[in-house]
């Protein structure tokens, strides 16, 4: 079996589809990333895409 090289990008932030931007918040600083430009690196290539949203779970009330 041949070896493989993986080209991967991980972003975590708020996605704004209107401007195709992901905004990461670190230490009260907003870091915008051009999502369309990042995706263009994969144009015409076979890809696997996963999108995940994280939500806090409700905490059980103390009785």
N, CA, C and O atoms as a Tripos MOL2 file, in Angstrom:
@<TRIPOS>MOLECULE
protein
  252   251    63     0     0
PROTEIN
NO_CHARGES

@<TRIPOS>ATOM
      1 N           0.8450   -1.1810    0.0000 N.3       1 UNK1
      2 CA          0.0000    0.0000    0.0000 C.3       1 UNK1
      3 C           0.8930    1.2480    0.0000 C.2       1 UNK1
      4 O           1.8860    1.3090    0.7250 O.2       1 UNK1
      5 N           0.5360    2.2190   -0.8030 N.am      2 UNK2
      6 CA          1.3070    3.4560   -0.8990 C.3       2 UNK2
      7 C           1.0620    4.3440    0.3120 C.2       2 UNK2
      8 O          -0.0150    4.3270    0.9080 O.2       2 UNK2
      9 N           2.0770    5.1150    0.6610 N.am      3 UNK3
     10 CA          1.9290    6.0870    1.7480 C.3       3 UNK3
     11 C           1.0130    7.2110    1.2940 C.2       3 UNK3
     12 O           0.8400    7.4380    0.0960 O.2       3 UNK3
     13 N           0.4210    7.9200    2.2640 N.am      4 UNK4
     14 CA         -0.4940    9.0150    1.9460 C.3       4 UNK4
     15 C          -0.0370   10.2930    2.6380 C.2       4 UNK4
     16 O           0.5420   10.2600    3.7230 O.2       4 UNK4
     17 N          -0.3040   11.3920    2.0000 N.am      5 UNK5
     18 CA         -0.0680   12.7090    2.5820 C.3       5 UNK5
     19 C          -1.4290   13.3770    2.7200 C.2       5 UNK5
     20 O          -2.2050   13.4120    1.7650 O.2       5 UNK5
     21 N          -1.7200   13.9030    3.8940 N.am      6 UNK6
     22 CA         -3.0070   14.5410    4.1460 C.3       6 UNK6
     23 C          -2.8320   16.0530    4.2340 C.2       6 UNK6
     24 O          -1.9850   16.5430    4.9820 O.2       6 UNK6
     25 N          -3.6320   16.7890    3.4690 N.am      7 UNK7
     26 CA         -3.6840   18.2450    3.5480 C.3       7 UNK7
     27 C          -4.9640   18.5800    4.3020 C.2       7 UNK7
     28 O          -6.0610   18.3220    3.8070 O.2       7 UNK7
     29 N          -4.8330   19.1540    5.4980 N.am      8 UNK8
     30 CA         -5.9800   19.3480    6.3790 C.3       8 UNK8
     31 C          -5.9570   20.7440    6.9840 C.2       8 UNK8
     32 O          -4.8940   21.2790    7.2980 O.2       8 UNK8
     33 N          -7.1410   21.3260    7.1440 N.am      9 UNK9
     34 CA         -7.2910   22.6250    7.8020 C.3       9 UNK9
     35 C          -8.3230   22.4760    8.9040 C.2       9 UNK9
     36 O          -9.3960   21.9180    8.6770 O.2       9 UNK9
     37 N          -8.0110   22.9710   10.1010 N.am     10 UNK10
     38 CA         -8.9530   22.9650   11.2200 C.3      10 UNK10
     39 C          -9.2010   24.4010   11.6620 C.2      10 UNK10
     40 O          -8.2680   25.1320   11.9940 O.2      10 UNK10
     41 N         -10.4530   24.7890   11.6610 N.am     11 UNK11
     42 CA        -10.8480   26.1100   12.1340 C.3      11 UNK11
     43 C         -11.9080   25.9340   13.2050 C.2      11 UNK11
     44 O         -12.7500   25.0410   13.1130 O.2      11 UNK11
     45 N         -11.8670   26.7790   14.2140 N.am     12 UNK12
     46 CA        -12.9100   26.7720   15.2350 C.3      12 UNK12
     47 C         -13.2950   28.2210   15.4910 C.2      12 UNK12
     48 O         -12.4860   29.0200   15.9620 O.2      12 UNK12
     49 N         -14.5330   28.5410   15.1750 N.am     13 UNK13
     50 CA        -14.9830   29.9080   15.3550 C.3      13 UNK13
     51 C         -16.4040   30.0660   14.8520 C.2      13 UNK13
     52 O         -17.1150   29.0840   14.6390 O.2      13 UNK13
     53 N         -16.8060   31.2980   14.6660 N.am     14 UNK14
     54 CA        -18.1510   31.6200   14.2060 C.3      14 UNK14
     55 C         -18.1300   31.7790   12.6880 C.2      14 UNK14
     56 O         -17.3480   32.5630   12.1490 O.2      14 UNK14
     57 N         -18.9990   31.0270   12.0010 N.am     15 UNK15
     58 CA        -19.0500   31.0400   10.5420 C.3      15 UNK15
     59 C         -20.0840   32.0430   10.0630 C.2      15 UNK15
     60 O         -21.2400   32.0010   10.4840 O.2      15 UNK15
     61 N         -19.6670   32.9470    9.1800 N.am     16 UNK16
     62 CA        -20.5650   33.9190    8.5570 C.3      16 UNK16
     63 C         -20.6080   33.6120    7.0620 C.2      16 UNK16
     64 O         -19.7000   33.9770    6.3140 O.2      16 UNK16
     65 N         -21.6770   32.9340    6.6390 N.am     17 UNK17
     66 CA        -21.7850   32.5040    5.2500 C.3      17 UNK17
     67 C         -21.9090   33.6820    4.2920 C.2      17 UNK17
     68 O         -21.4770   33.5890    3.1430 O.2      17 UNK17
     69 N         -22.4960   34.7980    4.7500 N.am     18 UNK18
     70 CA        -22.6810   35.9560    3.8720 C.3      18 UNK18
     71 C         -21.3510   36.4920    3.3490 C.2      18 UNK18
     72 O         -21.2740   36.9560    2.2110 O.2      18 UNK18
     73 N         -20.3120   36.4320    4.1670 N.am     19 UNK19
     74 CA        -18.9930   36.9300    3.7510 C.3      19 UNK19
     75 C         -17.9660   35.8040    3.6570 C.2      19 UNK19
     76 O         -16.7820   36.0600    3.4370 O.2      19 UNK19
     77 N         -18.4220   34.5360    3.8250 N.am     20 UNK20
     78 CA        -17.5540   33.3530    3.7560 C.3      20 UNK20
     79 C         -16.3190   33.5310    4.6430 C.2      20 UNK20
     80 O         -15.1790   33.4570    4.1840 O.2      20 UNK20
     81 N         -16.5880   33.7670    5.9220 N.am     21 UNK21
     82 CA        -15.5240   34.0470    6.8810 C.3      21 UNK21
     83 C         -15.7550   33.2410    8.1540 C.2      21 UNK21
     84 O         -16.8950   33.0500    8.5780 O.2      21 UNK21
     85 N         -14.6810   32.7740    8.7530 N.am     22 UNK22
     86 CA        -14.7350   32.1430   10.0660 C.3      22 UNK22
     87 C         -13.9710   33.0550   11.0130 C.2      22 UNK22
     88 O         -12.8190   33.4080   10.7590 O.2      22 UNK22
     89 N         -14.6270   33.4340   12.1130 N.am     23 UNK23
     90 CA        -14.0090   34.3410   13.0780 C.3      23 UNK23
     91 C         -13.7230   33.5750   14.3560 C.2      23 UNK23
     92 O         -14.6350   33.1270   15.0510 O.2      23 UNK23
     93 N         -12.4310   33.4340   14.6540 N.am     24 UNK24
     94 CA        -11.9870   32.7610   15.8670 C.3      24 UNK24
     95 C         -11.7660   33.8240   16.9450 C.2      24 UNK24
     96 O         -11.1790   34.8720   16.6760 O.2      24 UNK24
     97 N         -12.2350   33.5510   18.1590 N.am     25 UNK25
     98 CA        -12.0470   34.4900   19.2670 C.3      25 UNK25
     99 C         -11.0350   33.8880   20.2320 C.2      25 UNK25
    100 O         -11.2540   32.8120   20.7880 O.2      25 UNK25
    101 N          -9.9150   34.6010   20.4260 N.am     26 UNK26
    102 CA         -8.8560   34.1590   21.3430 C.3      26 UNK26
    103 C          -8.4230   35.3460   22.1830 C.2      26 UNK26
    104 O          -8.0460   36.3900   21.6510 O.2      26 UNK26
    105 N          -8.4770   35.1830   23.4830 N.am     27 UNK27
    106 CA         -8.0220   36.2300   24.4110 C.3      27 UNK27
    107 C          -8.6130   37.5920   24.0650 C.2      27 UNK27
    108 O          -7.8870   38.5810   23.9640 O.2      27 UNK27
    109 N          -9.9310   37.6420   23.8830 N.am     28 UNK28
    110 CA        -10.6520   38.8800   23.5580 C.3      28 UNK28
    111 C         -10.2030   39.5040   22.2440 C.2      28 UNK28
    112 O         -10.3790   40.7050   22.0380 O.2      28 UNK28
    113 N          -9.6310   38.7090   21.3610 N.am     29 UNK29
    114 CA         -9.2020   39.1790   20.0490 C.3      29 UNK29
    115 C          -9.9310   38.3710   18.9840 C.2      29 UNK29
    116 O         -10.0200   37.1470   19.0850 O.2      29 UNK29
    117 N         -10.4550   39.0500   17.9600 N.am     30 UNK30
    118 CA        -11.1370   38.3680   16.8630 C.3      30 UNK30
    119 C         -10.1630   38.1610   15.7090 C.2      30 UNK30
    120 O          -9.5460   39.1070   15.2190 O.2      30 UNK30
    121 N         -10.0380   36.8970   15.2820 N.am     31 UNK31
    122 CA         -9.1390   36.5490   14.1870 C.3      31 UNK31
    123 C          -9.9710   36.0370   13.0090 C.2      31 UNK31
    124 O         -10.4530   34.9050   13.0430 O.2      31 UNK31
    125 N         -10.1470   36.8630   11.9610 N.am     32 UNK32
    126 CA        -10.9650   36.4410   10.8160 C.3      32 UNK32
    127 C         -10.1490   35.6150    9.8180 C.2      32 UNK32
    128 O          -8.9880   35.9170    9.5430 O.2      32 UNK32
    129 N         -10.7810   34.5690    9.2820 N.am     33 UNK33
    130 CA        -10.1680   33.7250    8.2610 C.3      33 UNK33
    131 C         -11.0650   33.7150    7.0320 C.2      33 UNK33
    132 O         -12.2830   33.5870    7.1540 O.2      33 UNK33
    133 N         -10.4760   33.8480    5.8580 N.am     34 UNK34
    134 CA        -11.2070   33.8430    4.5950 C.3      34 UNK34
    135 C         -11.5040   32.3920    4.2180 C.2      34 UNK34
    136 O         -10.6500   31.7000    3.6620 O.2      34 UNK34
    137 N         -12.7160   31.9390    4.5250 N.am     35 UNK35
    138 CA        -13.0810   30.5400    4.3230 C.3      35 UNK35
    139 C         -13.0820   30.1660    2.8400 C.2      35 UNK35
    140 O         -12.6880   29.0580    2.4790 O.2      35 UNK35
    141 N         -13.5200   31.0800    1.9900 N.am     36 UNK36
    142 CA        -13.5410   30.8070    0.5500 C.3      36 UNK36
    143 C         -12.1210   30.5980    0.0220 C.2      36 UNK36
    144 O         -11.8900   29.7160   -0.8050 O.2      36 UNK36
    145 N         -11.1860   31.3920    0.4890 N.am     37 UNK37
    146 CA         -9.7850   31.2380    0.0680 C.3      37 UNK37
    147 C          -9.2200   29.8960    0.5430 C.2      37 UNK37
    148 O          -8.4960   29.2250   -0.1930 O.2      37 UNK37
    149 N          -9.5550   29.5160    1.7720 N.am     38 UNK38
    150 CA         -9.0960   28.2290    2.3070 C.3      38 UNK38
    151 C          -9.6670   27.0850    1.4790 C.2      38 UNK38
    152 O          -8.9470   26.1490    1.1300 O.2      38 UNK38
    153 N         -10.9660   27.1570    1.1620 N.am     39 UNK39
    154 CA        -11.5940   26.1080    0.3530 C.3      39 UNK39
    155 C         -11.0030   26.0310   -1.0530 C.2      39 UNK39
    156 O         -10.9520   24.9510   -1.6430 O.2      39 UNK39
    157 N         -10.5580   27.1600   -1.5930 N.am     40 UNK40
    158 CA        -10.0200   27.1690   -2.9580 C.3      40 UNK40
    159 C          -8.7760   26.2930   -3.0860 C.2      40 UNK40
    160 O          -8.4640   25.8310   -4.1840 O.2      40 UNK40
    161 N          -8.0570   26.0550   -1.9820 N.am     41 UNK41
    162 CA         -6.8880   25.1720   -2.0060 C.3      41 UNK41
    163 C          -7.2840   23.7410   -2.3670 C.2      41 UNK41
    164 O          -6.4520   22.9660   -2.8380 O.2      41 UNK41
    165 N          -8.5420   23.3950   -2.1470 N.am     42 UNK42
    166 CA         -9.0250   22.0400   -2.3780 C.3      42 UNK42
    167 C          -9.8490   21.9230   -3.6640 C.2      42 UNK42
    168 O         -10.3800   20.8540   -3.9650 O.2      42 UNK42
    169 N          -9.9550   23.0080   -4.4160 N.am     43 UNK43
    170 CA        -10.7680   23.0240   -5.6280 C.3      43 UNK43
    171 C         -10.2970   21.9570   -6.6190 C.2      43 UNK43
    172 O          -9.1110   21.8810   -6.9420 O.2      43 UNK43
    173 N         -11.2260   21.1440   -7.0910 N.am     44 UNK44
    174 CA        -10.9230   20.1180   -8.0740 C.3      44 UNK44
    175 C         -10.3270   18.8470   -7.5000 C.2      44 UNK44
    176 O          -9.9610   17.9410   -8.2480 O.2      44 UNK44
    177 N         -10.2250   18.7700   -6.1800 N.am     45 UNK45
    178 CA         -9.6430   17.5980   -5.5280 C.3      45 UNK45
    179 C         -10.7260   16.8080   -4.8060 C.2      45 UNK45
    180 O         -11.7590   17.3570   -4.4220 O.2      45 UNK45
    181 N         -10.4830   15.5230   -4.6250 N.am     46 UNK46
    182 CA        -11.4190   14.7000   -3.8550 C.3      46 UNK46
    183 C         -11.2260   15.0260   -2.3810 C.2      46 UNK46
    184 O         -10.1070   14.9810   -1.8700 O.2      46 UNK46
    185 N         -12.3280   15.3560   -1.6950 N.am     47 UNK47
    186 CA        -12.2390   15.7820   -0.3010 C.3      47 UNK47
    187 C         -13.2480   15.0400    0.5680 C.2      47 UNK47
    188 O         -14.1970   14.4300    0.0750 O.2      47 UNK47
    189 N         -13.0170   15.1100    1.8470 N.am     48 UNK48
    190 CA        -13.9630   14.6570    2.8640 C.3      48 UNK48
    191 C         -14.2520   15.8740    3.7260 C.2      48 UNK48
    192 O         -13.3250   16.5090    4.2300 O.2      48 UNK48
    193 N         -15.5230   16.2080    3.9030 N.am     49 UNK49
    194 CA        -15.8870   17.4230    4.6380 C.3      49 UNK49
    195 C         -16.7150   17.0640    5.8620 C.2      49 UNK49
    196 O         -17.6940   16.3240    5.7700 O.2      49 UNK49
    197 N         -16.3090   17.5990    7.0100 N.am     50 UNK50
    198 CA        -17.0510   17.4460    8.2570 C.3      50 UNK50
    199 C         -17.2450   18.8290    8.8570 C.2      50 UNK50
    200 O         -16.2900   19.5970    8.9770 O.2      50 UNK50
    201 N         -18.4750   19.1490    9.2330 N.am     51 UNK51
    202 CA        -18.7640   20.4080    9.9200 C.3      51 UNK51
    203 C         -19.4380   20.0550   11.2290 C.2      51 UNK51
    204 O         -20.3690   19.2500   11.2620 O.2      51 UNK51
    205 N         -18.9680   20.6580   12.3050 N.am     52 UNK52
    206 CA        -19.4540   20.3090   13.6340 C.3      52 UNK52
    207 C         -19.8180   21.5850   14.3830 C.2      52 UNK52
    208 O         -19.1040   22.5860   14.3210 O.2      52 UNK52
    209 N         -20.9430   21.5300   15.0910 N.am     53 UNK53
    210 CA        -21.3660   22.6350   15.9540 C.3      53 UNK53
    211 C         -21.3410   22.1320   17.3890 C.2      53 UNK53
    212 O         -21.8380   21.0450   17.6820 O.2      53 UNK53
    213 N         -20.7640   22.9220   18.2770 N.am     54 UNK54
    214 CA        -20.7220   22.5470   19.6900 C.3      54 UNK54
    215 C         -21.7060   23.4060   20.4800 C.2      54 UNK54
    216 O         -21.7420   24.6270   20.3300 O.2      54 UNK54
    217 N         -22.5040   22.7490   21.3240 N.am     55 UNK55
    218 CA        -23.4580   23.4400   22.1910 C.3      55 UNK55
    219 C         -23.2800   22.9350   23.6150 C.2      55 UNK55
    220 O         -23.0440   21.7470   23.8360 O.2      55 UNK55
    221 N         -23.3940   23.8400   24.5730 N.am     56 UNK56
    222 CA        -23.3180   23.4420   25.9760 C.3      56 UNK56
    223 C         -24.5520   22.6310   26.3450 C.2      56 UNK56
    224 O         -25.6630   22.9420   25.9160 O.2      56 UNK56
    225 N         -24.3500   21.6020   27.1350 N.am     57 UNK57
    226 CA        -25.4650   20.8000   27.6310 C.3      57 UNK57
    227 C         -26.0680   21.4690   28.8570 C.2      57 UNK57
    228 O         -25.3520   22.1190   29.6190 O.2      57 UNK57
    229 N         -27.3760   21.3190   29.0570 N.am     58 UNK58
    230 CA        -27.9880   21.8990   30.2580 C.3      58 UNK58
    231 C         -27.4950   21.1680   31.5060 C.2      58 UNK58
    232 O         -27.3180   19.9500   31.5010 O.2      58 UNK58
    233 N         -27.2800   21.9320   32.5660 N.am     59 UNK59
    234 CA        -26.8300   21.3770   33.8390 C.3      59 UNK59
    235 C         -28.0460   20.9860   34.6650 C.2      59 UNK59
    236 O         -29.0410   21.7090   34.7010 O.2      59 UNK59
    237 N         -27.9600   19.8560   35.3190 N.am     60 UNK60
    238 CA        -29.0560   19.3800   36.1580 C.3      60 UNK60
    239 C         -29.2150   20.3090   37.3600 C.2      60 UNK60
    240 O         -28.2340   20.6790   38.0060 O.2      60 UNK60
    241 N         -30.4690   20.6820   37.6520 N.am     61 UNK61
    242 CA        -30.7480   21.5380   38.8050 C.3      61 UNK61
    243 C         -30.4420   20.8010   40.0990 C.2      61 UNK61
    244 O         -30.7110   19.6070   40.2310 O.2      61 UNK61
    245 N         -29.8680   21.5430   41.0600 N.am     62 UNK62
    246 CA        -29.6320   20.9610   42.3860 C.3      62 UNK62
    247 C         -30.9270   21.0250   43.1730 C.2      62 UNK62
    248 O         -31.5980   22.0570   43.1980 O.2      62 UNK62
    249 N         -31.2760   19.9210   43.8160 N.am     63 UNK63
    250 CA        -32.5380   19.8890   44.5740 C.3      63 UNK63
    251 C         -32.2850   19.9700   46.0470 C.2      63 UNK63
    252 O         -33.2280   19.9560   46.8370 O.2      63 UNK63
@<TRIPOS>BOND
     1     1     2 1
     2     2     3 1
     3     3     4 2
     4     3     5 am
     5     5     6 1
     6     6     7 1
     7     7     8 2
     8     7     9 am
     9     9    10 1
    10    10    11 1
    11    11    12 2
    12    11    13 am
    13    13    14 1
    14    14    15 1
    15    15    16 2
    16    15    17 am
    17    17    18 1
    18    18    19 1
    19    19    20 2
    20    19    21 am
    21    21    22 1
    22    22    23 1
    23    23    24 2
    24    23    25 am
    25    25    26 1
    26    26    27 1
    27    27    28 2
    28    27    29 am
    29    29    30 1
    30    30    31 1
    31    31    32 2
    32    31    33 am
    33    33    34 1
    34    34    35 1
    35    35    36 2
    36    35    37 am
    37    37    38 1
    38    38    39 1
    39    39    40 2
    40    39    41 am
    41    41    42 1
    42    42    43 1
    43    43    44 2
    44    43    45 am
    45    45    46 1
    46    46    47 1
    47    47    48 2
    48    47    49 am
    49    49    50 1
    50    50    51 1
    51    51    52 2
    52    51    53 am
    53    53    54 1
    54    54    55 1
    55    55    56 2
    56    55    57 am
    57    57    58 1
    58    58    59 1
    59    59    60 2
    60    59    61 am
    61    61    62 1
    62    62    63 1
    63    63    64 2
    64    63    65 am
    65    65    66 1
    66    66    67 1
    67    67    68 2
    68    67    69 am
    69    69    70 1
    70    70    71 1
    71    71    72 2
    72    71    73 am
    73    73    74 1
    74    74    75 1
    75    75    76 2
    76    75    77 am
    77    77    78 1
    78    78    79 1
    79    79    80 2
    80    79    81 am
    81    81    82 1
    82    82    83 1
    83    83    84 2
    84    83    85 am
    85    85    86 1
    86    86    87 1
    87    87    88 2
    88    87    89 am
    89    89    90 1
    90    90    91 1
    91    91    92 2
    92    91    93 am
    93    93    94 1
    94    94    95 1
    95    95    96 2
    96    95    97 am
    97    97    98 1
    98    98    99 1
    99    99   100 2
   100    99   101 am
   101   101   102 1
   102   102   103 1
   103   103   104 2
   104   103   105 am
   105   105   106 1
   106   106   107 1
   107   107   108 2
   108   107   109 am
   109   109   110 1
   110   110   111 1
   111   111   112 2
   112   111   113 am
   113   113   114 1
   114   114   115 1
   115   115   116 2
   116   115   117 am
   117   117   118 1
   118   118   119 1
   119   119   120 2
   120   119   121 am
   121   121   122 1
   122   122   123 1
   123   123   124 2
   124   123   125 am
   125   125   126 1
   126   126   127 1
   127   127   128 2
   128   127   129 am
   129   129   130 1
   130   130   131 1
   131   131   132 2
   132   131   133 am
   133   133   134 1
   134   134   135 1
   135   135   136 2
   136   135   137 am
   137   137   138 1
   138   138   139 1
   139   139   140 2
   140   139   141 am
   141   141   142 1
   142   142   143 1
   143   143   144 2
   144   143   145 am
   145   145   146 1
   146   146   147 1
   147   147   148 2
   148   147   149 am
   149   149   150 1
   150   150   151 1
   151   151   152 2
   152   151   153 am
   153   153   154 1
   154   154   155 1
   155   155   156 2
   156   155   157 am
   157   157   158 1
   158   158   159 1
   159   159   160 2
   160   159   161 am
   161   161   162 1
   162   162   163 1
   163   163   164 2
   164   163   165 am
   165   165   166 1
   166   166   167 1
   167   167   168 2
   168   167   169 am
   169   169   170 1
   170   170   171 1
   171   171   172 2
   172   171   173 am
   173   173   174 1
   174   174   175 1
   175   175   176 2
   176   175   177 am
   177   177   178 1
   178   178   179 1
   179   179   180 2
   180   179   181 am
   181   181   182 1
   182   182   183 1
   183   183   184 2
   184   183   185 am
   185   185   186 1
   186   186   187 1
   187   187   188 2
   188   187   189 am
   189   189   190 1
   190   190   191 1
   191   191   192 2
   192   191   193 am
   193   193   194 1
   194   194   195 1
   195   195   196 2
   196   195   197 am
   197   197   198 1
   198   198   199 1
   199   199   200 2
   200   199   201 am
   201   201   202 1
   202   202   203 1
   203   203   204 2
   204   203   205 am
   205   205   206 1
   206   206   207 1
   207   207   208 2
   208   207   209 am
   209   209   210 1
   210   210   211 1
   211   211   212 2
   212   211   213 am
   213   213   214 1
   214   214   215 1
   215   215   216 2
   216   215   217 am
   217   217   218 1
   218   218   219 1
   219   219   220 2
   220   219   221 am
   221   221   222 1
   222   222   223 1
   223   223   224 2
   224   223   225 am
   225   225   226 1
   226   226   227 1
   227   227   228 2
   228   227   229 am
   229   229   230 1
   230   230   231 1
   231   231   232 2
   232   231   233 am
   233   233   234 1
   234   234   235 1
   235   235   236 2
   236   235   237 am
   237   237   238 1
   238   238   239 1
   239   239   240 2
   240   239   241 am
   241   241   242 1
   242   242   243 1
   243   243   244 2
   244   243   245 am
   245   245   246 1
   246   246   247 1
   247   247   248 2
   248   247   249 am
   249   249   250 1
   250   250   251 1
   251   251   252 2
@<TRIPOS>SUBSTRUCTURE
     1 UNK1         2 RESIDUE 1 A UNK
     2 UNK2         6 RESIDUE 1 A UNK
     3 UNK3        10 RESIDUE 1 A UNK
     4 UNK4        14 RESIDUE 1 A UNK
     5 UNK5        18 RESIDUE 1 A UNK
     6 UNK6        22 RESIDUE 1 A UNK
     7 UNK7        26 RESIDUE 1 A UNK
     8 UNK8        30 RESIDUE 1 A UNK
     9 UNK9        34 RESIDUE 1 A UNK
    10 UNK10       38 RESIDUE 1 A UNK
    11 UNK11       42 RESIDUE 1 A UNK
    12 UNK12       46 RESIDUE 1 A UNK
    13 UNK13       50 RESIDUE 1 A UNK
    14 UNK14       54 RESIDUE 1 A UNK
    15 UNK15       58 RESIDUE 1 A UNK
    16 UNK16       62 RESIDUE 1 A UNK
    17 UNK17       66 RESIDUE 1 A UNK
    18 UNK18       70 RESIDUE 1 A UNK
    19 UNK19       74 RESIDUE 1 A UNK
    20 UNK20       78 RESIDUE 1 A UNK
    21 UNK21       82 RESIDUE 1 A UNK
    22 UNK22       86 RESIDUE 1 A UNK
    23 UNK23       90 RESIDUE 1 A UNK
    24 UNK24       94 RESIDUE 1 A UNK
    25 UNK25       98 RESIDUE 1 A UNK
    26 UNK26      102 RESIDUE 1 A UNK
    27 UNK27      106 RESIDUE 1 A UNK
    28 UNK28      110 RESIDUE 1 A UNK
    29 UNK29      114 RESIDUE 1 A UNK
    30 UNK30      118 RESIDUE 1 A UNK
    31 UNK31      122 RESIDUE 1 A UNK
    32 UNK32      126 RESIDUE 1 A UNK
    33 UNK33      130 RESIDUE 1 A UNK
    34 UNK34      134 RESIDUE 1 A UNK
    35 UNK35      138 RESIDUE 1 A UNK
    36 UNK36      142 RESIDUE 1 A UNK
    37 UNK37      146 RESIDUE 1 A UNK
    38 UNK38      150 RESIDUE 1 A UNK
    39 UNK39      154 RESIDUE 1 A UNK
    40 UNK40      158 RESIDUE 1 A UNK
    41 UNK41      162 RESIDUE 1 A UNK
    42 UNK42      166 RESIDUE 1 A UNK
    43 UNK43      170 RESIDUE 1 A UNK
    44 UNK44      174 RESIDUE 1 A UNK
    45 UNK45      178 RESIDUE 1 A UNK
    46 UNK46      182 RESIDUE 1 A UNK
    47 UNK47      186 RESIDUE 1 A UNK
    48 UNK48      190 RESIDUE 1 A UNK
    49 UNK49      194 RESIDUE 1 A UNK
    50 UNK50      198 RESIDUE 1 A UNK
    51 UNK51      202 RESIDUE 1 A UNK
    52 UNK52      206 RESIDUE 1 A UNK
    53 UNK53      210 RESIDUE 1 A UNK
    54 UNK54      214 RESIDUE 1 A UNK
    55 UNK55      218 RESIDUE 1 A UNK
    56 UNK56      222 RESIDUE 1 A UNK
    57 UNK57      226 RESIDUE 1 A UNK
    58 UNK58      230 RESIDUE 1 A UNK
    59 UNK59      234 RESIDUE 1 A UNK
    60 UNK60      238 RESIDUE 1 A UNK
    61 UNK61      242 RESIDUE 1 A UNK
    62 UNK62      246 RESIDUE 1 A UNK
    63 UNK63      250 RESIDUE 1 A UNK
